[in-house]
Amino acid sequence: MYNSSLNQFLDIYNKSIDDSPKTALPQKDVDNIMTSLTYNVYRYVNRGLFEKDKITFLLMVCFKILITAKKI
């Protein structure tokens, strides 16, 4: 039902790179880009979801963030 193209993702990715704060440390730059990309993808996808699917998507994103951070 829901689809997004590689071009749409690349647009969001490039916007995240441009909008993320720049630092002198490459690892901090990567962390900033990942944080910005996560937020931008969430906002982009959430905008197009049916209302009944928004909470499920939010829960999935939260769990993935916590699993990646090894907090659960």
mmCIF file as Biopython writes it, N, C-alpha, C and O atoms, coordinates in Angstrom:
data_model
#
loop_
_atom_site.group_PDB
_atom_site.id
_atom_site.type_symbol
_atom_site.label_atom_id
_atom_site.label_alt_id
_atom_site.label_comp_id
_atom_site.label_asym_id
_atom_site.label_entity_id
_atom_site.label_seq_id
_atom_site.pdbx_PDB_ins_code
_atom_site.Cartn_x
_atom_site.Cartn_y
_atom_site.Cartn_z
_atom_site.occupancy
_atom_site.B_iso_or_equiv
_atom_site.auth_seq_id
_atom_site.auth_asym_id
_atom_site.pdbx_PDB_model_num
ATOM 1   N N  . MET A ? 1  ? 0.828  -1.189 0.000  1.0 0.0 1  A 1 
ATOM 2   C CA . MET A ? 1  ? 0.000  0.000  0.000  1.0 0.0 1  A 1 
ATOM 3   C C  . MET A ? 1  ? 0.874  1.256  0.000  1.0 0.0 1  A 1 
ATOM 4   O O  . MET A ? 1  ? 0.641  2.174  -0.786 1.0 0.0 1  A 1 
ATOM 5   N N  . TYR A ? 2  ? 1.888  1.298  0.887  1.0 0.0 2  A 1 
ATOM 6   C CA . TYR A ? 2  ? 2.770  2.458  0.966  1.0 0.0 2  A 1 
ATOM 7   C C  . TYR A ? 2  ? 4.050  2.160  0.201  1.0 0.0 2  A 1 
ATOM 8   O O  . TYR A ? 2  ? 4.649  1.097  0.365  1.0 0.0 2  A 1 
ATOM 9   N N  . ASN A ? 3  ? 4.459  3.087  -0.621 1.0 0.0 3  A 1 
ATOM 10  C CA . ASN A ? 3  ? 5.695  2.943  -1.376 1.0 0.0 3  A 1 
ATOM 11  C C  . ASN A ? 3  ? 6.435  4.264  -1.385 1.0 0.0 3  A 1 
ATOM 12  O O  . ASN A ? 3  ? 5.826  5.333  -1.354 1.0 0.0 3  A 1 
ATOM 13  N N  . SER A ? 4  ? 7.744  4.178  -1.428 1.0 0.0 4  A 1 
ATOM 14  C CA . SER A ? 4  ? 8.536  5.375  -1.700 1.0 0.0 4  A 1 
ATOM 15  C C  . SER A ? 4  ? 9.712  4.940  -2.554 1.0 0.0 4  A 1 
ATOM 16  O O  . SER A ? 4  ? 10.195 3.813  -2.443 1.0 0.0 4  A 1 
ATOM 17  N N  . SER A ? 5  ? 10.153 5.821  -3.382 1.0 0.0 5  A 1 
ATOM 18  C CA . SER A ? 5  ? 11.188 5.461  -4.341 1.0 0.0 5  A 1 
ATOM 19  C C  . SER A ? 5  ? 12.574 5.780  -3.796 1.0 0.0 5  A 1 
ATOM 20  O O  . SER A ? 5  ? 12.721 6.508  -2.815 1.0 0.0 5  A 1 
ATOM 21  N N  . LEU A ? 6  ? 13.569 5.229  -4.441 1.0 0.0 6  A 1 
ATOM 22  C CA . LEU A ? 6  ? 14.951 5.519  -4.088 1.0 0.0 6  A 1 
ATOM 23  C C  . LEU A ? 6  ? 15.239 7.000  -4.275 1.0 0.0 6  A 1 
ATOM 24  O O  . LEU A ? 6  ? 15.955 7.595  -3.470 1.0 0.0 6  A 1 
ATOM 25  N N  . ASN A ? 7  ? 14.698 7.601  -5.315 1.0 0.0 7  A 1 
ATOM 26  C CA . ASN A ? 7  ? 14.919 9.036  -5.543 1.0 0.0 7  A 1 
ATOM 27  C C  . ASN A ? 7  ? 14.353 9.877  -4.406 1.0 0.0 7  A 1 
ATOM 28  O O  . ASN A ? 7  ? 14.963 10.869 -4.005 1.0 0.0 7  A 1 
ATOM 29  N N  . GLN A ? 8  ? 13.191 9.490  -3.881 1.0 0.0 8  A 1 
ATOM 30  C CA . GLN A ? 8  ? 12.629 10.222 -2.745 1.0 0.0 8  A 1 
ATOM 31  C C  . GLN A ? 8  ? 13.550 10.106 -1.535 1.0 0.0 8  A 1 
ATOM 32  O O  . GLN A ? 8  ? 13.809 11.096 -0.850 1.0 0.0 8  A 1 
ATOM 33  N N  . PHE A ? 9  ? 14.046 8.894  -1.272 1.0 0.0 9  A 1 
ATOM 34  C CA . PHE A ? 9  ? 14.947 8.707  -0.147 1.0 0.0 9  A 1 
ATOM 35  C C  . PHE A ? 9  ? 16.234 9.497  -0.334 1.0 0.0 9  A 1 
ATOM 36  O O  . PHE A ? 9  ? 16.720 10.117 0.612  1.0 0.0 9  A 1 
ATOM 37  N N  . LEU A ? 10 ? 16.789 9.485  -1.532 1.0 0.0 10 A 1 
ATOM 38  C CA . LEU A ? 10 ? 18.028 10.229 -1.784 1.0 0.0 10 A 1 
ATOM 39  C C  . LEU A ? 10 ? 17.833 11.726 -1.588 1.0 0.0 10 A 1 
ATOM 40  O O  . LEU A ? 10 ? 18.739 12.411 -1.112 1.0 0.0 10 A 1 
ATOM 41  N N  . ASP A ? 11 ? 16.659 12.241 -1.950 1.0 0.0 11 A 1 
ATOM 42  C CA . ASP A ? 11 ? 16.364 13.662 -1.698 1.0 0.0 11 A 1 
ATOM 43  C C  . ASP A ? 11 ? 16.375 13.953 -0.196 1.0 0.0 11 A 1 
ATOM 44  O O  . ASP A ? 11 ? 16.941 14.954 0.243  1.0 0.0 11 A 1 
ATOM 45  N N  . ILE A ? 12 ? 15.752 13.078 0.583  1.0 0.0 12 A 1 
ATOM 46  C CA . ILE A ? 12 ? 15.721 13.252 2.040  1.0 0.0 12 A 1 
ATOM 47  C C  . ILE A ? 12 ? 17.138 13.111 2.605  1.0 0.0 12 A 1 
ATOM 48  O O  . ILE A ? 12 ? 17.531 13.871 3.490  1.0 0.0 12 A 1 
ATOM 49  N N  . TYR A ? 13 ? 17.892 12.158 2.103  1.0 0.0 13 A 1 
ATOM 50  C CA . TYR A ? 13 ? 19.267 11.934 2.552  1.0 0.0 13 A 1 
ATOM 51  C C  . TYR A ? 13 ? 20.131 13.167 2.288  1.0 0.0 13 A 1 
ATOM 52  O O  . TYR A ? 13 ? 20.847 13.631 3.175  1.0 0.0 13 A 1 
ATOM 53  N N  . ASN A ? 14 ? 20.061 13.688 1.076  1.0 0.0 14 A 1 
ATOM 54  C CA . ASN A ? 14 ? 20.853 14.876 0.735  1.0 0.0 14 A 1 
ATOM 55  C C  . ASN A ? 14 ? 20.436 16.082 1.568  1.0 0.0 14 A 1 
ATOM 56  O O  . ASN A ? 14 ? 21.282 16.878 1.975  1.0 0.0 14 A 1 
ATOM 57  N N  . LYS A ? 15 ? 19.142 16.221 1.824  1.0 0.0 15 A 1 
ATOM 58  C CA . LYS A ? 15 ? 18.665 17.319 2.674  1.0 0.0 15 A 1 
ATOM 59  C C  . LYS A ? 15 ? 19.202 17.157 4.092  1.0 0.0 15 A 1 
ATOM 60  O O  . LYS A ? 15 ? 19.564 18.144 4.732  1.0 0.0 15 A 1 
ATOM 61  N N  . SER A ? 16 ? 19.257 15.942 4.581  1.0 0.0 16 A 1 
ATOM 62  C CA . SER A ? 16 ? 19.782 15.682 5.921  1.0 0.0 16 A 1 
ATOM 63  C C  . SER A ? 16 ? 21.258 16.034 6.015  1.0 0.0 16 A 1 
ATOM 64  O O  . SER A ? 16 ? 21.703 16.584 7.022  1.0 0.0 16 A 1 
ATOM 65  N N  . ILE A ? 17 ? 22.010 15.727 4.987  1.0 0.0 17 A 1 
ATOM 66  C CA . ILE A ? 17 ? 23.431 16.085 4.972  1.0 0.0 17 A 1 
ATOM 67  C C  . ILE A ? 17 ? 23.593 17.602 4.982  1.0 0.0 17 A 1 
ATOM 68  O O  . ILE A ? 17 ? 24.423 18.139 5.717  1.0 0.0 17 A 1 
ATOM 69  N N  . ASP A ? 18 ? 22.806 18.281 4.173  1.0 0.0 18 A 1 
ATOM 70  C CA . ASP A ? 18 ? 22.901 19.743 4.092  1.0 0.0 18 A 1 
ATOM 71  C C  . ASP A ? 18 ? 22.457 20.423 5.383  1.0 0.0 18 A 1 
ATOM 72  O O  . ASP A ? 18 ? 23.042 21.430 5.783  1.0 0.0 18 A 1 
ATOM 73  N N  . ASP A ? 19 ? 21.424 19.883 6.042  1.0 0.0 19 A 1 
ATOM 74  C CA . ASP A ? 19 ? 20.831 20.541 7.209  1.0 0.0 19 A 1 
ATOM 75  C C  . ASP A ? 19 ? 21.486 20.176 8.539  1.0 0.0 19 A 1 
ATOM 76  O O  . ASP A ? 19 ? 21.294 20.884 9.528  1.0 0.0 19 A 1 
ATOM 77  N N  . SER A ? 20 ? 22.250 19.094 8.584  1.0 0.0 20 A 1 
ATOM 78  C CA . SER A ? 20 ? 22.830 18.671 9.865  1.0 0.0 20 A 1 
ATOM 79  C C  . SER A ? 20 ? 23.973 19.607 10.257 1.0 0.0 20 A 1 
ATOM 80  O O  . SER A ? 20 ? 24.689 20.124 9.399  1.0 0.0 20 A 1 
ATOM 81  N N  . PRO A ? 21 ? 24.134 19.819 11.568 1.0 0.0 21 A 1 
ATOM 82  C CA . PRO A ? 21 ? 25.224 20.688 12.035 1.0 0.0 21 A 1 
ATOM 83  C C  . PRO A ? 21 ? 26.582 20.092 11.683 1.0 0.0 21 A 1 
ATOM 84  O O  . PRO A ? 21 ? 26.787 18.884 11.798 1.0 0.0 21 A 1 
ATOM 85  N N  . LYS A ? 22 ? 27.492 20.933 11.261 1.0 0.0 22 A 1 
ATOM 86  C CA . LYS A ? 22 ? 28.843 20.493 10.890 1.0 0.0 22 A 1 
ATOM 87  C C  . LYS A ? 22 ? 29.768 20.631 12.098 1.0 0.0 22 A 1 
ATOM 88  O O  . LYS A ? 22 ? 29.684 21.595 12.859 1.0 0.0 22 A 1 
ATOM 89  N N  . THR A ? 23 ? 30.652 19.647 12.255 1.0 0.0 23 A 1 
ATOM 90  C CA . THR A ? 23 ? 31.627 19.670 13.339 1.0 0.0 23 A 1 
ATOM 91  C C  . THR A ? 23 ? 33.008 19.351 12.781 1.0 0.0 23 A 1 
ATOM 92  O O  . THR A ? 23 ? 33.151 19.036 11.599 1.0 0.0 23 A 1 
ATOM 93  N N  . ALA A ? 24 ? 34.015 19.434 13.631 1.0 0.0 24 A 1 
ATOM 94  C CA . ALA A ? 24 ? 35.380 19.123 13.219 1.0 0.0 24 A 1 
ATOM 95  C C  . ALA A ? 24 ? 35.658 17.619 13.259 1.0 0.0 24 A 1 
ATOM 96  O O  . ALA A ? 24 ? 36.610 17.141 12.641 1.0 0.0 24 A 1 
ATOM 97  N N  . LEU A ? 25 ? 34.828 16.883 13.983 1.0 0.0 25 A 1 
ATOM 98  C CA . LEU A ? 25 ? 35.027 15.440 14.115 1.0 0.0 25 A 1 
ATOM 99  C C  . LEU A ? 25 ? 34.138 14.679 13.137 1.0 0.0 25 A 1 
ATOM 100 O O  . LEU A ? 25 ? 32.918 14.840 13.158 1.0 0.0 25 A 1 
ATOM 101 N N  . PRO A ? 26 ? 34.737 13.853 12.282 1.0 0.0 26 A 1 
ATOM 102 C CA . PRO A ? 26 ? 33.932 13.101 11.311 1.0 0.0 26 A 1 
ATOM 103 C C  . PRO A ? 26 ? 32.869 12.208 11.947 1.0 0.0 26 A 1 
ATOM 104 O O  . PRO A ? 26 ? 31.757 12.107 11.429 1.0 0.0 26 A 1 
ATOM 105 N N  . GLN A ? 27 ? 33.204 11.553 13.080 1.0 0.0 27 A 1 
ATOM 106 C CA . GLN A ? 27 ? 32.223 10.669 13.721 1.0 0.0 27 A 1 
ATOM 107 C C  . GLN A ? 27 ? 31.022 11.460 14.224 1.0 0.0 27 A 1 
ATOM 108 O O  . GLN A ? 27 ? 29.889 10.987 14.139 1.0 0.0 27 A 1 
ATOM 109 N N  . LYS A ? 28 ? 31.259 12.648 14.744 1.0 0.0 28 A 1 
ATOM 110 C CA . LYS A ? 28 ? 30.160 13.495 15.215 1.0 0.0 28 A 1 
ATOM 111 C C  . LYS A ? 28 ? 29.307 13.954 14.027 1.0 0.0 28 A 1 
ATOM 112 O O  . LYS A ? 28 ? 28.085 14.045 14.137 1.0 0.0 28 A 1 
ATOM 113 N N  . ASP A ? 29 ? 29.956 14.242 12.891 1.0 0.0 29 A 1 
ATOM 114 C CA . ASP A ? 29 ? 29.212 14.592 11.673 1.0 0.0 29 A 1 
ATOM 115 C C  . ASP A ? 29 ? 28.294 13.447 11.249 1.0 0.0 29 A 1 
ATOM 116 O O  . ASP A ? 29 ? 27.140 13.672 10.886 1.0 0.0 29 A 1 
ATOM 117 N N  . VAL A ? 30 ? 28.810 12.226 11.296 1.0 0.0 30 A 1 
ATOM 118 C CA . VAL A ? 30 ? 28.009 11.047 10.925 1.0 0.0 30 A 1 
ATOM 119 C C  . VAL A ? 30 ? 26.826 10.903 11.885 1.0 0.0 30 A 1 
ATOM 120 O O  . VAL A ? 30 ? 25.704 10.634 11.457 1.0 0.0 30 A 1 
ATOM 121 N N  . ASP A ? 31 ? 27.083 11.082 13.179 1.0 0.0 31 A 1 
ATOM 122 C CA . ASP A ? 31 ? 25.993 10.997 14.166 1.0 0.0 31 A 1 
ATOM 123 C C  . ASP A ? 31 ? 24.928 12.057 13.907 1.0 0.0 31 A 1 
ATOM 124 O O  . ASP A ? 31 ? 23.732 11.779 13.991 1.0 0.0 31 A 1 
ATOM 125 N N  . ASN A ? 32 ? 25.367 13.264 13.595 1.0 0.0 32 A 1 
ATOM 126 C CA . ASN A ? 32 ? 24.420 14.351 13.305 1.0 0.0 32 A 1 
ATOM 127 C C  . ASN A ? 32 ? 23.603 14.055 12.050 1.0 0.0 32 A 1 
ATOM 128 O O  . ASN A ? 32 ? 22.399 14.311 12.016 1.0 0.0 32 A 1 
ATOM 129 N N  . ILE A ? 33 ? 24.253 13.517 11.023 1.0 0.0 33 A 1 
ATOM 130 C CA . ILE A ? 33 ? 23.546 13.172 9.783  1.0 0.0 33 A 1 
ATOM 131 C C  . ILE A ? 33 ? 22.534 12.058 10.050 1.0 0.0 33 A 1 
ATOM 132 O O  . ILE A ? 33 ? 21.409 12.109 9.550  1.0 0.0 33 A 1 
ATOM 133 N N  . MET A ? 34 ? 22.926 11.060 10.830 1.0 0.0 34 A 1 
ATOM 134 C CA . MET A ? 34 ? 22.010 9.953  11.138 1.0 0.0 34 A 1 
ATOM 135 C C  . MET A ? 34 ? 20.803 10.437 11.929 1.0 0.0 34 A 1 
ATOM 136 O O  . MET A ? 34 ? 19.677 10.010 11.672 1.0 0.0 34 A 1 
ATOM 137 N N  . THR A ? 35 ? 21.030 11.320 12.883 1.0 0.0 35 A 1 
ATOM 138 C CA . THR A ? 35 ? 19.928 11.867 13.667 1.0 0.0 35 A 1 
ATOM 139 C C  . THR A ? 35 ? 18.998 12.681 12.781 1.0 0.0 35 A 1 
ATOM 140 O O  . THR A ? 35 ? 17.777 12.547 12.859 1.0 0.0 35 A 1 
ATOM 141 N N  . SER A ? 36 ? 19.580 13.520 11.941 1.0 0.0 36 A 1 
ATOM 142 C CA . SER A ? 36 ? 18.786 14.345 11.038 1.0 0.0 36 A 1 
ATOM 143 C C  . SER A ? 36 ? 18.021 13.481 10.028 1.0 0.0 36 A 1 
ATOM 144 O O  . SER A ? 36 ? 16.852 13.741 9.743  1.0 0.0 36 A 1 
ATOM 145 N N  . LEU A ? 37 ? 18.677 12.470 9.497  1.0 0.0 37 A 1 
ATOM 146 C CA . LEU A ? 37 ? 18.034 11.586 8.519  1.0 0.0 37 A 1 
ATOM 147 C C  . LEU A ? 37 ? 16.886 10.814 9.152  1.0 0.0 37 A 1 
ATOM 148 O O  . LEU A ? 37 ? 15.818 10.689 8.552  1.0 0.0 37 A 1 
ATOM 149 N N  . THR A ? 38 ? 17.096 10.295 10.356 1.0 0.0 38 A 1 
ATOM 150 C CA . THR A ? 38 ? 16.029 9.575  11.047 1.0 0.0 38 A 1 
ATOM 151 C C  . THR A ? 38 ? 14.802 10.455 11.221 1.0 0.0 38 A 1 
ATOM 152 O O  . THR A ? 38 ? 13.678 10.035 10.946 1.0 0.0 38 A 1 
ATOM 153 N N  . TYR A ? 39 ? 15.028 11.674 11.678 1.0 0.0 39 A 1 
ATOM 154 C CA . TYR A ? 39 ? 13.914 12.595 11.894 1.0 0.0 39 A 1 
ATOM 155 C C  . TYR A ? 39 ? 13.231 12.975 10.579 1.0 0.0 39 A 1 
ATOM 156 O O  . TYR A ? 39 ? 12.003 13.004 10.504 1.0 0.0 39 A 1 
ATOM 157 N N  . ASN A ? 40 ? 14.018 13.264 9.549  1.0 0.0 40 A 1 
ATOM 158 C CA . ASN A ? 40 ? 13.439 13.660 8.261  1.0 0.0 40 A 1 
ATOM 159 C C  . ASN A ? 40 ? 12.656 12.522 7.605  1.0 0.0 40 A 1 
ATOM 160 O O  . ASN A ? 40 ? 11.594 12.753 7.027  1.0 0.0 40 A 1 
ATOM 161 N N  . VAL A ? 41 ? 13.171 11.303 7.692  1.0 0.0 41 A 1 
ATOM 162 C CA . VAL A ? 41 ? 12.446 10.157 7.131  1.0 0.0 41 A 1 
ATOM 163 C C  . VAL A ? 41 ? 11.154 9.932  7.909  1.0 0.0 41 A 1 
ATOM 164 O O  . VAL A ? 41 ? 10.099 9.682  7.325  1.0 0.0 41 A 1 
ATOM 165 N N  . TYR A ? 42 ? 11.250 10.024 9.227  1.0 0.0 42 A 1 
ATOM 166 C CA . TYR A ? 42 ? 10.036 9.860  10.044 1.0 0.0 42 A 1 
ATOM 167 C C  . TYR A ? 42 ? 8.975  10.887 9.646  1.0 0.0 42 A 1 
ATOM 168 O O  . TYR A ? 42 ? 7.820  10.525 9.421  1.0 0.0 42 A 1 
ATOM 169 N N  . ARG A ? 43 ? 9.351  12.148 9.560  1.0 0.0 43 A 1 
ATOM 170 C CA . ARG A ? 43 ? 8.383  13.194 9.220  1.0 0.0 43 A 1 
ATOM 171 C C  . ARG A ? 43 ? 7.806  12.990 7.814  1.0 0.0 43 A 1 
ATOM 172 O O  . ARG A ? 43 ? 6.608  13.170 7.596  1.0 0.0 43 A 1 
ATOM 173 N N  . TYR A ? 44 ? 8.670  12.611 6.864  1.0 0.0 44 A 1 
ATOM 174 C CA . TYR A ? 44 ? 8.227  12.422 5.480  1.0 0.0 44 A 1 
ATOM 175 C C  . TYR A ? 44 ? 7.233  11.260 5.382  1.0 0.0 44 A 1 
ATOM 176 O O  . TYR A ? 44 ? 6.179  11.389 4.759  1.0 0.0 44 A 1 
ATOM 177 N N  . VAL A ? 45 ? 7.574  10.138 5.996  1.0 0.0 45 A 1 
ATOM 178 C CA . VAL A ? 45 ? 6.703  8.967  5.924  1.0 0.0 45 A 1 
ATOM 179 C C  . VAL A ? 45 ? 5.423  9.201  6.718  1.0 0.0 45 A 1 
ATOM 180 O O  . VAL A ? 45 ? 4.335  8.863  6.252  1.0 0.0 45 A 1 
ATOM 181 N N  . ASN A ? 46 ? 5.543  9.771  7.904  1.0 0.0 46 A 1 
ATOM 182 C CA . ASN A ? 46 ? 4.383  9.989  8.763  1.0 0.0 46 A 1 
ATOM 183 C C  . ASN A ? 46 ? 3.356  10.909 8.097  1.0 0.0 46 A 1 
ATOM 184 O O  . ASN A ? 46 ? 2.151  10.744 8.288  1.0 0.0 46 A 1 
ATOM 185 N N  . ARG A ? 47 ? 3.828  11.851 7.334  1.0 0.0 47 A 1 
ATOM 186 C CA . ARG A ? 47 ? 2.930  12.793 6.651  1.0 0.0 47 A 1 
ATOM 187 C C  . ARG A ? 47 ? 1.991  12.079 5.678  1.0 0.0 47 A 1 
ATOM 188 O O  . ARG A ? 47 ? 0.862  12.521 5.468  1.0 0.0 47 A 1 
ATOM 189 N N  . GLY A ? 48 ? 2.449  10.986 5.089  1.0 0.0 48 A 1 
ATOM 190 C CA . GLY A ? 48 ? 1.651  10.300 4.088  1.0 0.0 48 A 1 
ATOM 191 C C  . GLY A ? 48 ? 0.874  9.094  4.591  1.0 0.0 48 A 1 
ATOM 192 O O  . GLY A ? 48 ? 0.192  8.430  3.810  1.0 0.0 48 A 1 
ATOM 193 N N  . LEU A ? 49 ? 0.965  8.801  5.886  1.0 0.0 49 A 1 
ATOM 194 C CA . LEU A ? 49 ? 0.300  7.613  6.414  1.0 0.0 49 A 1 
ATOM 195 C C  . LEU A ? 49 ? -1.169 7.882  6.735  1.0 0.0 49 A 1 
ATOM 196 O O  . LEU A ? 49 ? -1.573 9.007  7.026  1.0 0.0 49 A 1 
ATOM 197 N N  . PHE A ? 50 ? -1.944 6.810  6.669  1.0 0.0 50 A 1 
ATOM 198 C CA . PHE A ? 50 ? -3.303 6.877  7.182  1.0 0.0 50 A 1 
ATOM 199 C C  . PHE A ? 50 ? -3.228 7.060  8.697  1.0 0.0 50 A 1 
ATOM 200 O O  . PHE A ? 50 ? -2.284 6.591  9.332  1.0 0.0 50 A 1 
ATOM 201 N N  . GLU A ? 51 ? -4.195 7.724  9.264  1.0 0.0 51 A 1 
ATOM 202 C CA . GLU A ? 51 ? -4.183 8.026  10.696 1.0 0.0 51 A 1 
ATOM 203 C C  . GLU A ? 51 ? -4.048 6.765  11.547 1.0 0.0 51 A 1 
ATOM 204 O O  . GLU A ? 51 ? -3.362 6.776  12.569 1.0 0.0 51 A 1 
ATOM 205 N N  . LYS A ? 52 ? -4.694 5.690  11.134 1.0 0.0 52 A 1 
ATOM 206 C CA . LYS A ? 52 ? -4.654 4.459  11.913 1.0 0.0 52 A 1 
ATOM 207 C C  . LYS A ? 52 ? -3.269 3.813  11.921 1.0 0.0 52 A 1 
ATOM 208 O O  . LYS A ? 52 ? -2.988 2.995  12.797 1.0 0.0 52 A 1 
ATOM 209 N N  . ASP A ? 53 ? -2.411 4.150  10.989 1.0 0.0 53 A 1 
ATOM 210 C CA . ASP A ? 53 ? -1.084 3.541  10.892 1.0 0.0 53 A 1 
ATOM 211 C C  . ASP A ? 53 ? 0.015  4.380  11.545 1.0 0.0 53 A 1 
ATOM 212 O O  . ASP A ? 53 ? 1.137  3.896  11.696 1.0 0.0 53 A 1 
ATOM 213 N N  . LYS A ? 54 ? -0.272 5.603  11.929 1.0 0.0 54 A 1 
ATOM 214 C CA . LYS A ? 54 ? 0.759  6.506  12.441 1.0 0.0 54 A 1 
ATOM 215 C C  . LYS A ? 54 ? 1.356  6.031  13.760 1.0 0.0 54 A 1 
ATOM 216 O O  . LYS A ? 54 ? 2.572  6.098  13.937 1.0 0.0 54 A 1 
ATOM 217 N N  . ILE A ? 55 ? 0.538  5.558  14.682 1.0 0.0 55 A 1 
ATOM 218 C CA . ILE A ? 55 ? 1.051  5.096  15.972 1.0 0.0 55 A 1 
ATOM 219 C C  . ILE A ? 55 ? 1.916  3.852  15.800 1.0 0.0 55 A 1 
ATOM 220 O O  . ILE A ? 55 ? 2.949  3.718  16.455 1.0 0.0 55 A 1 
ATOM 221 N N  . THR A ? 56 ? 1.500  2.950  14.928 1.0 0.0 56 A 1 
ATOM 222 C CA . THR A ? 56 ? 2.288  1.745  14.671 1.0 0.0 56 A 1 
ATOM 223 C C  . THR A ? 56 ? 3.647  2.109  14.099 1.0 0.0 56 A 1 
ATOM 224 O O  . THR A ? 56 ? 4.665  1.556  14.515 1.0 0.0 56 A 1 
ATOM 225 N N  . PHE A ? 57 ? 3.670  3.031  13.152 1.0 0.0 57 A 1 
ATOM 226 C CA . PHE A ? 57 ? 4.935  3.468  12.559 1.0 0.0 57 A 1 
ATOM 227 C C  . PHE A ? 57 ? 5.821  4.126  13.610 1.0 0.0 57 A 1 
ATOM 228 O O  . PHE A ? 57 ? 7.021  3.855  13.657 1.0 0.0 57 A 1 
ATOM 229 N N  . LEU A ? 58 ? 5.254  4.984  14.453 1.0 0.0 58 A 1 
ATOM 230 C CA . LEU A ? 58 ? 6.017  5.634  15.507 1.0 0.0 58 A 1 
ATOM 231 C C  . LEU A ? 58 ? 6.626  4.598  16.446 1.0 0.0 58 A 1 
ATOM 232 O O  . LEU A ? 58 ? 7.794  4.716  16.816 1.0 0.0 58 A 1 
ATOM 233 N N  . LEU A ? 59 ? 5.863  3.601  16.831 1.0 0.0 59 A 1 
ATOM 234 C CA . LEU A ? 59 ? 6.356  2.546  17.703 1.0 0.0 59 A 1 
ATOM 235 C C  . LEU A ? 59 ? 7.498  1.776  17.044 1.0 0.0 59 A 1 
ATOM 236 O O  . LEU A ? 59 ? 8.494  1.468  17.700 1.0 0.0 59 A 1 
ATOM 237 N N  . MET A ? 60 ? 7.365  1.465  15.767 1.0 0.0 60 A 1 
ATOM 238 C CA . MET A ? 60 ? 8.418  0.751  15.040 1.0 0.0 60 A 1 
ATOM 239 C C  . MET A ? 60 ? 9.706  1.571  14.993 1.0 0.0 60 A 1 
ATOM 240 O O  . MET A ? 60 ? 10.793 1.027  15.188 1.0 0.0 60 A 1 
ATOM 241 N N  . VAL A ? 61 ? 9.593  2.863  14.738 1.0 0.0 61 A 1 
ATOM 242 C CA . VAL A ? 61 ? 10.768 3.735  14.683 1.0 0.0 61 A 1 
ATOM 243 C C  . VAL A ? 61 ? 11.425 3.810  16.064 1.0 0.0 61 A 1 
ATOM 244 O O  . VAL A ? 61 ? 12.646 3.706  16.183 1.0 0.0 61 A 1 
ATOM 245 N N  . CYS A ? 62 ? 10.617 3.990  17.094 1.0 0.0 62 A 1 
ATOM 246 C CA . CYS A ? 62 ? 11.165 4.070  18.458 1.0 0.0 62 A 1 
ATOM 247 C C  . CYS A ? 62 ? 11.901 2.795  18.841 1.0 0.0 62 A 1 
ATOM 248 O O  . CYS A ? 62 ? 13.007 2.851  19.380 1.0 0.0 62 A 1 
ATOM 249 N N  . PHE A ? 63 ? 11.296 1.650  18.567 1.0 0.0 63 A 1 
ATOM 250 C CA . PHE A ? 63 ? 11.950 0.385  18.887 1.0 0.0 63 A 1 
ATOM 251 C C  . PHE A ? 63 ? 13.260 0.227  18.116 1.0 0.0 63 A 1 
ATOM 252 O O  . PHE A ? 63 ? 14.254 -0.232 18.679 1.0 0.0 63 A 1 
ATOM 253 N N  . LYS A ? 64 ? 13.275 0.594  16.863 1.0 0.0 64 A 1 
ATOM 254 C CA . LYS A ? 64 ? 14.491 0.459  16.058 1.0 0.0 64 A 1 
ATOM 255 C C  . LYS A ? 64 ? 15.598 1.364  16.595 1.0 0.0 64 A 1 
ATOM 256 O O  . LYS A ? 64 ? 16.760 0.962  16.643 1.0 0.0 64 A 1 
ATOM 257 N N  . ILE A ? 65 ? 15.241 2.579  16.997 1.0 0.0 65 A 1 
ATOM 258 C CA . ILE A ? 65 ? 16.231 3.491  17.570 1.0 0.0 65 A 1 
ATOM 259 C C  . ILE A ? 65 ? 16.792 2.911  18.863 1.0 0.0 65 A 1 
ATOM 260 O O  . ILE A ? 65 ? 18.004 2.931  19.074 1.0 0.0 65 A 1 
ATOM 261 N N  . LEU A ? 66 ? 15.926 2.396  19.725 1.0 0.0 66 A 1 
ATOM 262 C CA . LEU A ? 66 ? 16.375 1.825  20.993 1.0 0.0 66 A 1 
ATOM 263 C C  . LEU A ? 66 ? 17.204 0.560  20.802 1.0 0.0 66 A 1 
ATOM 264 O O  . LEU A ? 66 ? 18.174 0.344  21.529 1.0 0.0 66 A 1 
ATOM 265 N N  . ILE A ? 67 ? 16.840 -0.271 19.844 1.0 0.0 67 A 1 
ATOM 266 C CA . ILE A ? 67 ? 17.617 -1.486 19.560 1.0 0.0 67 A 1 
ATOM 267 C C  . ILE A ? 67 ? 18.991 -1.118 19.018 1.0 0.0 67 A 1 
ATOM 268 O O  . ILE A ? 67 ? 19.994 -1.705 19.424 1.0 0.0 67 A 1 
ATOM 269 N N  . THR A ? 68 ? 19.045 -0.162 18.114 1.0 0.0 68 A 1 
ATOM 270 C CA . THR A ? 68 ? 20.319 0.272  17.545 1.0 0.0 68 A 1 
ATOM 271 C C  . THR A ? 68 ? 21.234 0.862  18.622 1.0 0.0 68 A 1 
ATOM 272 O O  . THR A ? 68 ? 22.449 0.670  18.595 1.0 0.0 68 A 1 
ATOM 273 N N  . ALA A ? 69 ? 20.623 1.585  19.575 1.0 0.0 69 A 1 
ATOM 274 C CA . ALA A ? 69 ? 21.398 2.179  20.684 1.0 0.0 69 A 1 
ATOM 275 C C  . ALA A ? 69 ? 21.702 1.159  21.784 1.0 0.0 69 A 1 
ATOM 276 O O  . ALA A ? 69 ? 22.324 1.498  22.791 1.0 0.0 69 A 1 
ATOM 277 N N  . LYS A ? 70 ? 21.260 -0.101 21.591 1.0 0.0 70 A 1 
ATOM 278 C CA . LYS A ? 70 ? 21.450 -1.195 22.555 1.0 0.0 70 A 1 
ATOM 279 C C  . LYS A ? 70 ? 20.871 -0.862 23.927 1.0 0.0 70 A 1 
ATOM 280 O O  . LYS A ? 70 ? 21.446 -1.194 24.964 1.0 0.0 70 A 1 
ATOM 281 N N  . LYS A ? 71 ? 19.714 -0.196 23.902 1.0 0.0 71 A 1 
ATOM 282 C CA . LYS A ? 71 ? 19.007 0.108  25.150 1.0 0.0 71 A 1 
ATOM 283 C C  . LYS A ? 71 ? 17.899 -0.897 25.428 1.0 0.0 71 A 1 
ATOM 284 O O  . LYS A ? 71 ? 17.380 -0.957 26.542 1.0 0.0 71 A 1 
ATOM 285 N N  . ILE A ? 72 ? 17.532 -1.689 24.419 1.0 0.0 72 A 1 
ATOM 286 C CA . ILE A ? 72 ? 16.608 -2.813 24.636 1.0 0.0 72 A 1 
ATOM 287 C C  . ILE A ? 72 ? 17.109 -3.983 23.824 1.0 0.0 72 A 1 
ATOM 288 O O  . ILE A ? 72 ? 16.499 -5.052 23.841 1.0 0.0 72 A 1 
#
